[in-house]
């Protein structure tokens, strides 16, 4: 069964007298345990699509289904808090907090059942992702780009959700860090059953994905 389904999503904006289509009747089913790459040129609507799937924006028409249930605008806050996590290219970490504190902030936002010793869980999660105890106690600006992205992924996982969306997650990273982050996403999908959807223009991510989709001229299709 699909964990996320998008049905006939359409997104437009008004450009003077002209109505421009970013997405037009886009449909697809995403399954747990799989790593998806959505490719497209700049301006193709990749970030818009991710924003809709993450309930950060509302489609002009069409529906989003999570585990078979329609996600209505009234449900968006609950959906974002308890069912989906987003990893951003710019990390979106709180700079005056340590790595552990950033993860703990995320854990405080969810209604999902979490282990009682949250500081230990946060530190263990960071360590699993390659951030040792010493680094996890540092404020995030003291970390490298690749390390900050790992903290962002730890934050996404800390709420115990099954759907992870990522927007150009390797865009600010060097080649080695990019490869390591891609392997993290593969592990999350294949060993932990997460549905991981990455929107990107990077061919190296596409080579590692289970399924590659292409967004072009408002339409989404298999590569």
N, C-alpha and C positions, 0 to 999 in steps of 0.2 A: 504493500500500500504506500502511496506517495505521502511524504511528510508535508510537502508544500506543492500546491498547484496554483498556477496563474491561468486565468481564463479570459481571453479576449480583452486584455489590458490595452487601453488607449490613453495616451497622454498628449495633450496639445498645449500650445501657448499662442497668444495673440500677438502678431507682429504687424502693427499698424492695422490696415484693413484686411490683412491676410491671416488665416488660421494655419499655423504650422504644426505638423505631426512629428512628435518625437518617437512615439510608439503607436503602432496601429494593429489592434486585434492580436496581441501577443499571447500565446498560450504555451504552457509546458508543464510537465510533471517532474518533480524532483524527489528522489528516493533517499532514505537513510543509508548510511554506509558508503556513500559515493562522493567523489571529489569532482566538481564541475568547474570548468573554465568558460566564461562568457567573453568572447573576443569582440573587438570593434574598434574602429578608428576614433580619434578624439572627436567629440561632438555627435557620436552615433547614438547616444542615449544610455550608455552602460550604467552611469551613476544614477540616472533617473530610474532605470529598472531596479537597481539595488535599493534605492530609496523607497520605491513602492513595495518591494518584497519585505523590507524592514519596517514598513508602516511609518516611515518618516515623511511620506507625502501620500496624497490620495489620487487615484487614477480618475480621469474624466469619465471613463466607463470601464466595465469589466469587474472581475472579482478575484480575490485572493482567498485560497482555502488552506488552512493549517490543520493537518490530521483530519481532513474531510469536512471541517466546519468553516463556514464563511467568516472571514475576518472583516467586520464592519468598522467604520470609523469610530463608533462608540467603544469598540474593543481594542483600539490601537494601543492605548497605554498599557493595558494588561498584557497584550501580545508582546510588546517591546520589553516589558519588565520580566516576563516569565517564560517566553518561548523562543526568542531570537536574540542573538548577539551579533554586533557589527564590529569588524576590525577596519579601522580607517587608515589610509595612506599616511596621514599626518599624526597617527598614533592617538591623538586626543587624550593624552594622559594629563593628570593634574600635576604641574611641574614642582609645586612646593611640597609634595608628598613623596614618600619613599615608594619603592616598587610594591612592597607588601601593603602599604596603606592604600595605594591605588586599587589593588585587588579587593581589599576589604570594603572599600566604598562601593564597588560593584556588588559585593555580596549583600550589602545592606539594602540594595534596591529591589531585590527579588522576594517573591512570596514562596519560591520553591524551597523544599526541605533541604537544609544543608547541615553538615556535621556541626556539633556544638563548639568545638575548639577551632574557631575560624582562623585566628592568626597562624596556627600550625598548619592548617589546610592550605592557606594562601602561600606560606613559605614552601610547603612541599610541592605545590603546583608550580611555583616559579622554578624550583630546583629541577622538577621533571622537564621543564622547558629550557633548562640550561642556565638559569640565573641562580647562582649559589647564594648561601646565606649572607655573605659579606656584601655582595652586590644588591641583594634584595633589601638591605637596610639603607641603601643610598637613595638620595633623591634622584628622580629619573633623568634630569639633565646631565647627570654625571655618567650616564650609560651611553654606549654606542647606539647608532640607529638600529642595528639588528637586535640589540638587547632590548631597546625600547619597544620594538615590535613584538618581541617575545612577551614582554610585560602586558602589552595590549591583548595578545592572544590569551594569556593567563586570565586577564580580567574578563574576557569573553567566555572563558570556560568556567569561571568561578560561580556563575549563576546556575550551573547545572542544566543548560539548555541543550537541545538536540539539533538546532539549526544555527549555523554560523555563516554569516555573509562577510565578504571582505572586498574592499574597494581599493584596487591597485596596491595591495599590501607590500609589494616589493619595489614600488616606484622610487623610493628614496634610499634604497639599499645597494651595496656593492654586490658583485656576482656571487661571492661566497655566502654572504648573509642571505641573499635571495634564495639560493639553493637550499639552505638550511630551513628557511621558513616554509618553502614548498614541501619539504619532507615532513615538517610538523603537521601541515594540513593533511597530507596523505595518511599519516599515522592516526590523526583524529578521525578520519573517515573510515579507514580500513580496520583499525584495531579497537576503536571506541564507538563505532556505529553512528558518528555524527554525519549530518548532511552539510557539506562544505561547498559553498558557491562563491567563486572568486570572479569578479569582473576585472578585466585586465587587457592590455594590449601586448603583453609579454608572451612571445612564442615559447619561451622556456617553461612557462607555467602550463601552457596548452599541451606540451609534450608529456607532462607528468599526470595530467588529468584523466579521469575515467571517461568523461564525456566532454566534448568541446562543442560549444554553441557559438554561433556568429550572429551578431546584431548589426544589421545593415539596412538603411533606408526604412527604419521603423519596424522591420520584421526580424524575428528570431528563428533561426534554423540550425539544424545539426551540421557540423562541418563535414 
